[in-house]
Amino acid sequence: MTSIDAFFDRLRRDGADDRLVRVSGSVRFDIRGERGLRHWRLDIDRGRLRVTEDDGPASTVIGMSEQTAAAMVEGGMNGLAAINRGEILVDGDLALALRIGRLLPAANAGHGGGGA
């Protein structure tokens, strides 16, 4: 199991996150890797989380490489910095994309700290 799979499995298992109680929306992650394009969809309803492997429409679509996604879920990359560098592309609600950064571990000091 990859760190990306483990991250989404943890969200699915937890089913909720108090840091997102004021957040509602849907986010699709399009992750390009050696096995092709994988899609993960995260539906948020005031902190309740639903995770599926789904390429359906979402209010926010976040595209990145598998390498970037792994660095994000392992806390090795700052999401906002990666967006600014063009390593992460956001289509839709940027504010929602930044809010879900609360689910990610903080990046280490060498990468500027903090998730997306």
N, C-alpha and C positions, 0 to 999 in steps of 0.2 A: 504494500500500500504506500502510495506517495504521500508526502506531507500535505499536498493539496487535497487528496482524497480524505486524509485524516482530519483536516480542517473542516471540510464540509460535513463529514460524518459527525464531528463533534457538535456542530451547529444543529444538525438534524436531531441528534440525540438530546441535546439540551432543550430545544423547542422554544426557548424564550431567552431574552436578555434584557435585564432592567435598564441598561444604558440606552435602550432604544424605545422606551415607553412612549415617547412623543413622536415616534417615527412610523409612517406607513408608506408603503410603496413596494415596487418590485424591481429587482436588480438581476440582470442576466450577465454572467461572466462568460466571455468567449475566450477560451484559452487554447492557443496554438502550440502544439508540441509534436514530438516524433510520431505519436499515434494519430495525428491529424487534429482537427478542431473539436474540442470538447466544450459542452455548455453546462453551466450550473446556474440554476435560477433560485433566487432567494426572495421569498415573499415575506414582507414584514407588516404586521398589523399591530401597532402600538406595543411593540416589544415581543409579540409572539412571532416565531420564525417557522417557516416551512421551506425546506430545501428539496429540490428535485433536479435531476439531470434532464433539462428541458431547454429547447431552443425557441420557445414561444416568445411572443412580444413582452416587453417589460418597459417600465417608465424610464429606466436607466440601463444602458448596455455598456459594460466595461470590457475592453479588449486588451489582451496582453499575451506575451509569450509564456510558455510553461516555466521557463527559467525565472522570469520576473514574478510570476504567481508564487512559485516556491519561495523565493526570497521574501516576498510580502508575508506569507503565512508563517514563515520561520522567524520573523522579526528582524530580518537583515536589510530591509529597504524601506525608506520613507515614501509613502504613497504619493503625497503631494509633490515631492521632488521628482518622483518617477513620472507623474503627469506632466510636470514642467519640462522634463527631458524628452517627452514623447514616447516613453516606454510603455505607458498606459494611456489608452484612448478612451475617453468617456463621451458617449452619445446620450443625450437626455439631461436628466436632472443632476447637475454637478453637485448641488448641495446634498442630495441623497447619497451620492457616491462618497462624499467626504464624511458623512455621518456614519456610514457602515465601517469606516476605518476604525471605529471604536471596537469592533470585533477582532481586530488584528493585534498581535503583540507589538509593543513599541519597538521601533527599529533601534539598533544599538547606536551609541554616540558617534561612531565613525561614519554613520550615514545620515546624520542630521536629526535623529530621534523622532518618534511618533509615527503612527500609522497614517493612512489617507485621511 
